[in-house]
Amino acid sequence: MSYLYSLERRIILVFLVYFTFLTSLSEASIYLTVFPPGPVEENQNVTIQCNFDNNPLEAAFYSTANNNTFCNLTSDSSGSNCKASFCSLNYYTTCPNDTTYRVVYPVPRRWNGEGVYCKRLFSDERSNLVNFNVLVSVTSVTLTPTNIVDAGKQINLTCQTDYCNPAASITWYKASYIVATPTTYTRDINSNGFVRTTSVLQYTGVPEDNGQQLYCNASNRPSWQNVGSNKYTLDIRYPPSTHPVITSSPPGLQYDTGTIVTLTCQLSGGNPLATLSWRCKNIVMTGTHQKTSITPVSMLPFVIDSSYNNQQCTCTANHSLFTSPKSRSVSLTVFYNNVITSSWNKTYSVKEHERFQLVCEVDGNPSSNITWVFVRNNSVIIKDYNVKKSSLVISSANCLDFGTYRVFADNGKGRNASITTKLLVKCKPRLYLMDSLTPVKLVFGKNNSLQIFVRILLFPPATQTTWHFSKEENENKVITDSVDGYRIMYTNAEFEQNITLSKNVVNTGDFGDYTLRVENEIGAFTRIYNVVAEWPPLEPMNFTASCENSIKISWISNFNGGDDQRFQVSYSTDGCSIESFKVLKEDISDEGNGRPHSYIPSLEMEGPLWFTITASNKFGNTTSDDIFCNAVKNLQAQDSNKQELSVIGGTIGGVVFVVLVAILIFLNTKYQIQIKCVERKSNQSGVKNNVSDNTSETAGPQTEMSVQYEELKKTNPNQENSYENISSQNKKRISGATYEDYQPQNEERKYEEFTGPKDEKDTTYTNSKVLSPANVYENMSFKGN
């Protein structure tokens, strides 16, 4: 503490004397001083003071290191503080008055040999220049070793310091002893004036120095700590006397892939120890080297893979004193999982009936079992055992060979290896998966919906797909999607096309042949679907009954429901109930749809009559609404009959005949009787389907007879109007009606779903209108070589 205190007092005293001296220099207008004066250590704080003869307004401090200002100061109004308009970091400034400016600044290394000065900011007048001697300690010394030398040979070892000030000295050591061997020194100075020292030691190797360490120390000031170099170990060389020896872990030299194997190579004797190197599969490999005092050891760890099978690993010992390298080799056997070495295209394309062959080659130990799988149906088509190669041969490709093929190889040493490719077989369209298709004959009941589903096998995809509709009446049209209630949907897959033709409600105009035609660049396919009906016939049209002179029933046939229809004429004399109708004529043949039909009863009928027409086939029957007809017998025909009876009676007795004739003549001359046949209108139109009513007042010609009509009229004055009192109930018949149709029903049973009969003959789903054997394809069997 006393030493520090005395040093502080000395510094203060020197500063005061120096400052007094400066202030006494009246002849200099600007003067610069630095404290402490003389050499300073790197980063030591120094006080740099600039004195002006008057207020400079702003003082600028410059360094010759870069000829730039490093601090600009102005004093405040009090004259005791400084305003730094510009000053570097880590500066401390004071301004005792408006002519004195101080900067406390850590001296950087770059100021060594450089000077500082000050001046007014906008004046060329400068102060005196003060140069700096910056002391920098040596921080490192590096020993550069040389190669191993034989005993008796000389080597040069070099130690070199970093740049410092002043220059450093270097001392050599072997172990803990100073080496007395002469050394040489060289020094070089850099641009900042710092010195680097290099010392070279000339050493001759001796066996007893083997393993000893050489190093050097450097110092450039007695008060500063020495710096030591790295240490170099001396080696005296002599060669080994034996060949390398290789051991393995695990032992045996036969391994599965993935096994971690370590080969160890050793060599006894030699100094320096021999260098061991590895080569496996004729490739240089790097081992881990270990050394003892007399034996080099190199360990080569690696993971076994298939590339090591039947390959050699060799350890080679090299020494500078060998006339030739010494080596040892071992052979490896590796069991590894198979890999497929064949390179396949992603896809192959062949034409139908062409030959196709694909080869799969496998590398593995042991040999493999190779399996070929057709992916679409997951079927094994070839399996070869204990082989290195397997082939797929398709002698004549067909459409069903289209698809993905995958090969699996397995030798029991890991996961199966596999490879996949796709075979594209160009073929014309044909049916695919018959059991899932719509049969060629479709039977429909009333209000059924139409749906035809077709699966087509083809490649490439279709260029054109069309539906045609035709009927026996020579109607032929192309069906268009969303036109006339038809919908056509297409679903395309890689080598198939699904086609659906549908219609929500089928009517009579939709029965006929639907022809599908599919074309691609290879060919075309055609299939015909026959859509027929199976329901009761539709009600006959334009049903009329004429009672003029004779009774005539007329109608026009309607759609027959898909089967041969027959007609039945029924009549009733009261029209009050269905049970009152009796069969007048049955089993009348159909002349064809839309054709007129008529029937004239052979029975003599008169009075009010109601008639119906029933159309029937094997699926049911449909009865028309009843129509009314008032039939009156022809009086002239009655007279003729009576005359015939008189003739017959004449054979019995002439007298009776004469009397009767006289009576008839008398009556005929005395009375003129007109009989009027009137047809009464029923409660509804007597003609179905917009046919005009037969409602004329007179149904036949007027007839006169010699009848005592007036007397009859007197006897029954209301005779003429008796027909008008007859009520025509005109009950309406239900289409396809049975007895149950007229019985009360609850709401749940109001409607019943129609179920059409099945066509047992069409269960094979073959198309009679196309050549089935050529269009239905079967997959060829595969052949493996």
ZISULQUI-V27653 format. One line per field, one symbol per residue. ss: DSSP state (~ for helix, > for strand, _ for the rest). phi: phi as a letter, one per 20 degrees, with the letter a starting at -180 (. if undefined). psi: psi as a letter, one per 20 degrees, with the letter a starting at -180 (. if undefined). Layout:
BEGIN
ss: ???
phi: ???
psi: ???
END
This chain:
BEGIN
ss: _~~~~~~~~~~~~~~~~~~~~~~______>>>>>>____>>___>>>>>>>>______>>>>>____>>>>>>>>______>>>>>>____>>>>>>__>>>>>>>__~~~>__>>>>>>_____>___>>>_>>>____>>>>____>>___>>>>>>>>__>>___>>>>>>__>>____>>>>>>>_____>>>>>>>>>>__~~~___>>>>>>>_______>>___>>__>>>______>>>>>____>>>___>>>>>>>>>__>___>>>>>>__>>>__>>>>___>>>>>>>>>__~~~__>>>>>>>>_______>>>>>>>>>>>>>>>______>>>>>____>>>>>>>>>>__>>>>>>>____>>>>>>>>>_>>>>>>____~~~_>>>>>>>>______>>>>>>>>>>>>>>>__~~~____>>>>_____>>>>>>>>>>____>>>>>>>_____>>>>______>>>>>>>___>>>>>>>>____~~~_>>>>>>>>____>>>>>>>>>>_______>>>>>>_____>>>>>_________>>>>>>>_____~~~_>>>>>>>>______>>>>_______>>>>>>>>>>>__>>>>___>>>>>___~~~~~~~~~~~~~~~~___~~~~~~~~~~~~~~~~~__>>>___________________________>>>___~~~~~~~___~~~~~~~_____________~~~~____~~~__________~~~_________~~~~>______>>_
phi: .ffffffffffffffffffffffeeefefcbdcccffnfcfgmffcddddddfbfembdddcdffclcfdaccceeffnddddefbaffmeccbcgbedccccecffeffefmdccbcaffdcefdefddeddeecffdbbdeefcffcfgneecddcdceefbbffedccecclddfeefgcddcccdefenedddccddecdfcgfegnfddbbdcbcbgeeffddefddeecdebefdcefcdccbffomcbefnfedceddcbennbfffedccbclmcfcddeeccdfcceccddebefcffefldddcdcdcbfeffbfdbbccdddcecffceefddffbcccegmeecccdddcdacffdedcdcefgdldedbbddlcdbbcdcdfbfcgfffqedcddcbcmdqffebbcbcdddebffafclgfeefffdcdcefmfddbddcddeaafgfebccdcdbcffmfbbeedfmdlnecccccddfcbceccdbbfcedffeerdddeccccfercccbddedcdbbffffgdlfccddfmbecdcadfdgemnbfdcdcdcbbecmebffffcfebclefeepfnefcbbdfefecbnfccccdddcbfeqbcdfffcdbdedfffffffffffffffffffeafffffffffffffffeecdddddedeefffcffcelmeffecffdeaffcdbecffffffffcfeffdfffeeeeflfeeegmfcfffeegceffdfccfedffeeffdfeleefdcefgededdfffecdd
psi: hhghghhgggggggggghhhgghiniiphpppqppqraqqqpjppqpopppqiroigppppqpihjkqqippqqqahhjirqoohpqrrjqpqqnhajippqpoppprhiipirrqrrrqgkqipraqppqqopppqpiqppporarqqqpiqqqppppprrproaqqqppqqocjqppipqrqqqqqpahjjqpppppppoppqqhiipiqpqrqqqqiphiqqqpqrrqpppppqqqrirqqppqqpqrhkpqqqipoqopppqpprqorqqppqqoqkkppqprppqqahipppppnqrppahiipkrqppppppqhiqhqqprqqqpqpppqqqqpiqoqqhqqprqpjqpppppoqpproarqpppppohgjlqphqoqqlriqqqppohoqrgiipapppppppjjkaqqqqqqrppoooqrqrqpmhhjrpripppqaqjqqppppppppqprrphppqpqpqrhjjppqppqpkpkiqppqpopagkrpppppqpgppahijpbpoppppqaihaqpppppoorqmrqqqpqrlpqppjpgrpppqrpqapjjjrpqqqppqrqihjhrhiipqpgprlpqpiqpjqqqrpoqiqpqrapqpqqpppqaiiarpprqqqqpoppqphhhgghhhhhhhgghhhgphghggghgggggghhhhqoppppoppqqrirpipqlkpqqnkqhpirqqppqnqmhhghghgmhjhhjhhhippohlppqppkqahhhjqqqrhhjhqqppoqqqniijiikqoijrnghiioqqpqqqpp.
END
